[in-house]
Amino acid sequence: MIERFANPGYLWFLFILVPMIGYYIYRTLQGGVTVRISDTKGLMKVPKSVKYYLRHLPFILRCAAVALLIVALARPQSAETNQTSTTEGIDIILSIDISGSMLARDFKPNRMVAAKEVAKDFILDRPNDRIGLVIFAGESFTQSPLTTDKATLINLLNKVEAGMIEDGTAIGTGLATAINRLRESDAKSKVIILLTDGVNNMGQIAPLTAAEIAQMMDIKVYTIGVGTIGTAPYPAFDMWGNITYQQAPVEIDEEVLIQIAGMTGGQYFRATDNNKLEEIYDIINQLETTKIEVDNFTLYKERFMIFALTALIILILEILIRYFYLKKLPQ
């Protein structure tokens, strides 16, 4: 596709075709060779041959060749646009509570599954960021370091289950492990999303101590408290070891979670159901936008050769038709 002409001024020469056509019409109307005959009635009945209908073809071909040569002189060019993008991504650690209470069924089907499903959508919505995964209960460990391999990260997230580590709620330890994963990050923006449904009752690191470390390292922490208001059906074991569900009060240390978020420049959110949890992740997704700089540049390719070659072929065709097929009587 022709995007532009490098020498568009040459296109004015196309007006040469106007006098060419005018002169040709004038010559045609003037007539050619005169032949004296006694009566023209017989000639009127003579069928017209193919040559009669092709008598104007050489001139048409010559006009087309001239037009194509002029277009070639104007140097038609096609454009090829390319982009180079510079991405300034964000390093994000998801720190998720997997204690036994995350099996409570105030979320559908339970808090654990709901948290994992929403986290998957969040991961897929961040194609330009490195994301890691830390899980904690009575202790914590890194399920996945920072990575851009979203498929592997989601696969590791799918394997997370309650009971993988000692039960309990060590919020400070879970936060500290996430901070440690960001310690050597050179990203301009570092974020931790900490999700829990309880009160810190285990671990050697206090939550606010970990928050101070995050503050010093310029790490923003968003905290999410998961659980309905009032009571919820929590899992319990009966005397035969079977899981049953009993209503129990929902206890979330919101004060500590608010302080952690406030100290680090983040925000605290309370998720009371699946929809609210999705909304929270959407809000965080919008708050932490990735900076992408795109440079556009256009390359132009010369396309005059096709016009020049076509003009040459048409000129050769015009000569062949004029002098070898449509022979003229000498004037």
Residue pairs with C-beta under 8 A, 6 or more apart in sequence:
1 78
2 76
2 77
2 78
2 303
3 77
3 78
3 79
3 300
4 76
4 77
4 79
4 300
5 11
5 74
5 75
5 76
5 77
6 74
6 75
6 77
6 300
6 302
7 73
7 74
7 75
8 74
9 74
10 70
10 73
10 74
11 70
11 71
11 74
13 70
13 73
14 67
14 70
14 71
16 66
16 70
17 63
17 66
17 67
20 63
20 66
21 63
24 59
32 328
32 329
32 331
33 329
33 330
33 331
37 43
51 325
51 326
54 321
54 325
54 326
55 326
57 321
57 326
58 318
58 321
58 322
58 326
61 314
61 315
61 317
61 318
61 321
62 315
62 318
64 311
64 314
65 311
65 312
65 314
65 315
65 318
66 311
68 307
68 308
68 310
68 311
68 314
69 307
69 308
69 311
71 304
71 307
72 304
72 305
72 307
72 308
72 311
73 304
74 304
75 302
75 304
76 302
76 303
76 304
76 307
77 300
77 301
77 302
77 303
78 300
78 301
78 303
79 298
79 299
79 300
80 298
80 299
80 300
80 301
81 296
81 297
81 298
81 299
82 296
82 297
82 298
82 299
83 294
83 295
83 296
83 297
84 294
84 295
84 297
85 292
85 293
85 294
85 295
86 292
86 293
86 294
86 295
87 128
87 290
87 291
87 292
87 293
88 188
88 189
88 290
88 291
88 292
88 293
89 128
89 129
89 130
89 187
89 290
90 126
90 129
90 130
90 187
90 189
90 190
90 191
90 288
90 290
91 129
91 130
91 131
91 132
91 146
91 182
91 185
91 187
91 189
91 190
91 191
92 126
92 129
92 130
92 131
92 132
92 190
92 191
92 192
92 193
92 288
93 131
93 132
93 133
93 134
93 146
93 178
93 181
93 182
93 191
93 192
93 193
94 119
94 122
94 123
94 131
94 132
94 133
94 134
94 193
94 195
95 134
95 135
95 136
95 140
95 174
95 175
95 177
95 178
95 192
95 193
95 194
95 195
96 115
96 116
96 119
96 133
96 134
96 135
96 136
96 160
96 195
97 135
97 136
97 137
97 169
97 171
97 174
97 195
97 196
97 197
97 198
97 226
98 112
98 135
98 136
98 137
98 160
98 161
98 162
98 164
98 165
99 137
99 138
99 162
99 167
99 168
99 169
99 197
99 198
100 137
100 162
100 163
100 167
100 235
101 111
101 169
101 197
101 198
101 234
101 235
102 110
102 111
102 112
102 115
102 162
102 197
102 226
103 110
103 111
103 112
103 162
103 234
103 235
104 110
104 111
104 197
104 227
104 232
104 233
104 234
104 235
104 250
105 232
105 233
105 245
106 227
106 228
106 232
106 233
106 250
106 272
106 273
107 113
107 114
107 115
107 226
107 273
107 274
107 277
108 114
108 274
111 197
111 226
111 227
112 160
112 161
112 162
114 274
114 277
115 195
115 226
115 277
116 157
116 158
116 160
118 274
118 277
118 278
118 281
119 157
119 281
120 154
120 157
121 278
121 281
122 281
122 284
122 285
123 131
123 150
123 153
123 154
123 157
124 150
124 154
125 285
126 285
126 290
127 150
128 290
128 292
129 148
129 290
130 146
130 147
130 148
130 185
130 187
131 146
131 147
131 150
131 153
132 142
132 144
132 145
132 146
132 147
132 153
132 178
132 181
133 142
133 143
133 144
133 153
133 156
133 157
133 160
134 140
134 141
134 142
134 143
134 174
134 177
134 178
134 181
135 141
135 143
135 160
135 164
135 165
135 174
136 165
136 169
136 170
136 171
136 173
136 174
136 177
137 162
137 164
137 165
137 166
137 167
137 168
137 169
137 170
138 165
138 166
138 167
138 168
138 169
138 170
138 202
138 203
139 165
139 166
139 168
139 170
139 173
139 202
139 203
140 165
140 170
140 173
140 174
140 176
140 177
140 203
141 165
141 177
142 177
142 181
143 156
143 157
143 159
143 160
144 152
144 153
144 156
144 157
145 181
146 181
146 182
146 185
147 153
166 202
168 201
168 202
168 203
169 196
169 198
169 199
169 200
169 201
169 202
170 200
170 201
170 202
170 203
170 205
171 194
171 196
171 198
171 200
171 203
171 207
171 253
171 256
171 257
172 200
172 203
172 204
172 205
172 206
172 207
172 208
172 209
172 210
173 202
173 203
173 204
173 205
173 210
174 194
174 196
174 203
175 192
175 194
175 205
175 207
175 210
175 211
175 214
175 221
175 260
176 205
176 210
176 213
178 192
178 194
179 192
179 210
179 213
179 214
179 217
179 219
182 190
182 192
182 217
182 219
183 217
189 220
189 288
190 217
190 218
190 219
190 220
191 219
191 220
191 221
191 222
191 266
191 288
192 214
192 219
192 220
192 221
192 222
192 266
193 221
193 222
193 224
193 281
193 284
194 221
194 222
194 223
194 224
194 257
194 260
195 223
195 224
195 226
196 223
196 224
196 225
196 226
196 252
196 257
197 225
197 226
197 227
197 250
197 252
198 251
198 252
198 253
199 251
199 252
199 253
199 256
200 206
200 207
200 253
200 256
207 253
207 256
207 260
208 256
208 259
208 260
208 263
210 260
211 221
211 259
211 260
211 263
211 264
212 263
214 220
214 221
214 260
214 263
214 264
215 263
215 264
219 264
220 264
220 265
220 266
220 288
221 260
221 261
221 263
221 264
221 266
222 261
222 266
222 267
222 268
222 269
222 284
223 257
223 258
223 260
223 261
223 266
223 267
223 268
223 269
224 257
224 268
224 269
224 270
224 271
224 277
224 280
225 252
225 254
225 257
225 268
225 269
225 270
225 271
226 252
226 271
226 277
227 250
227 252
227 271
227 272
228 250
228 272
228 273
229 250
229 272
230 249
230 250
231 247
231 248
231 249
231 250
232 247
232 248
232 250
233 245
233 246
233 247
233 248
234 245
234 246
234 247
234 248
235 243
235 244
235 245
236 243
236 244
236 245
236 246
237 243
237 244
238 244
252 270
254 268
254 270
257 268
258 268
260 266
260 268
261 267
261 268
262 268
267 284
267 287
269 280
269 283
270 276
271 277
271 280
